[in-house]
Amino acid sequence: MFVNPSDALTDPIKYWSDVMTMQFEMSVAFYEAAAQMNPFLQPLHVAAPAPRPRAKTAKPAPRRAAARKTAPAKPKLVAE
């Protein structure tokens, strides 16, 4: 992809569109080159496996009494 610098003044939207396209193409090329060297990186054209469904629990975990919100204790009035 070639970006024409004179487009920056004549057509700034086309210029920045070309710049962003070029940056995207370079990042894809860099990632694909890194994926060839690192076996843990998947190539971009390989879809990621679907996430496994979460196991259903029989009952929810018990909550501790300290975690419950309680009303603050009212201060006691002291007669003088």
C-alpha positions as CSV (number, residue, x, y, z in Angstrom):
1,M,0.0,0.0,0.0
2,F,1.4,3.4,-1.0
3,V,0.3,6.5,0.9
4,N,0.6,9.7,-1.1
5,P,1.7,12.6,1.2
6,S,0.1,15.2,-1.1
7,D,-3.3,13.7,-0.2
8,A,-2.9,15.1,3.3
9,L,-3.7,18.6,2.0
10,T,-6.0,17.8,-0.9
11,D,-8.1,14.9,0.6
12,P,-7.3,14.4,4.3
13,I,-10.0,11.7,4.8
14,K,-8.5,9.5,2.0
15,Y,-5.0,10.2,3.3
16,W,-5.8,9.0,6.8
17,S,-7.8,6.1,5.5
18,D,-4.8,5.0,3.5
19,V,-2.5,5.5,6.6
20,M,-4.8,3.4,8.8
21,T,-5.1,0.7,6.1
22,M,-1.3,0.6,5.8
23,Q,-0.9,0.3,9.5
24,F,-3.4,-2.5,9.7
25,E,-1.8,-4.4,6.9
26,M,1.7,-4.0,8.5
27,S,0.3,-5.3,11.9
28,V,-1.2,-8.3,10.2
29,A,2.0,-9.1,8.4
30,F,4.0,-8.7,11.6
31,Y,1.6,-11.0,13.5
32,E,1.7,-13.6,10.8
33,A,5.5,-13.5,10.8
34,A,5.6,-13.9,14.6
35,A,3.1,-16.7,14.4
36,Q,5.4,-18.6,12.1
37,M,8.2,-18.3,14.7
38,N,6.1,-18.9,17.8
39,P,4.0,-22.1,17.8
40,F,1.8,-20.8,20.6
41,L,0.4,-18.0,18.4
42,Q,-2.4,-19.1,16.1
43,P,-2.5,-17.8,12.5
44,L,-5.2,-15.2,12.0
45,H,-7.1,-17.3,9.6
46,V,-7.6,-20.1,12.2
47,A,-10.7,-19.6,14.2
48,A,-10.4,-19.8,18.0
49,P,-12.1,-22.8,19.6
50,A,-15.5,-22.1,21.1
51,P,-15.5,-21.6,24.9
52,R,-16.6,-24.5,27.0
53,P,-19.9,-24.1,28.8
54,R,-19.6,-23.5,32.5
55,A,-20.6,-26.4,34.8
56,K,-23.8,-25.9,36.7
57,T,-23.5,-26.1,40.5
58,A,-26.1,-27.8,42.6
59,K,-26.6,-24.9,44.9
60,P,-25.1,-21.5,45.2
61,A,-22.1,-21.0,47.6
62,P,-23.2,-20.1,51.1
63,R,-22.6,-16.5,52.0
64,R,-20.9,-15.4,55.1
65,A,-22.8,-13.4,57.6
66,A,-20.1,-10.7,57.6
67,A,-20.7,-10.1,53.9
68,R,-24.3,-9.2,54.4
69,K,-25.2,-5.6,54.7
70,T,-26.6,-4.7,58.1
71,A,-27.9,-1.5,59.4
72,P,-25.2,0.3,61.5
73,A,-25.7,0.2,65.2
74,K,-27.4,3.3,66.6
75,P,-25.4,5.2,69.2
76,K,-26.8,5.0,72.7
77,L,-27.8,8.2,74.3
78,V,-26.1,8.7,77.7
79,A,-28.0,10.8,80.3
80,E,-25.9,13.2,82.2
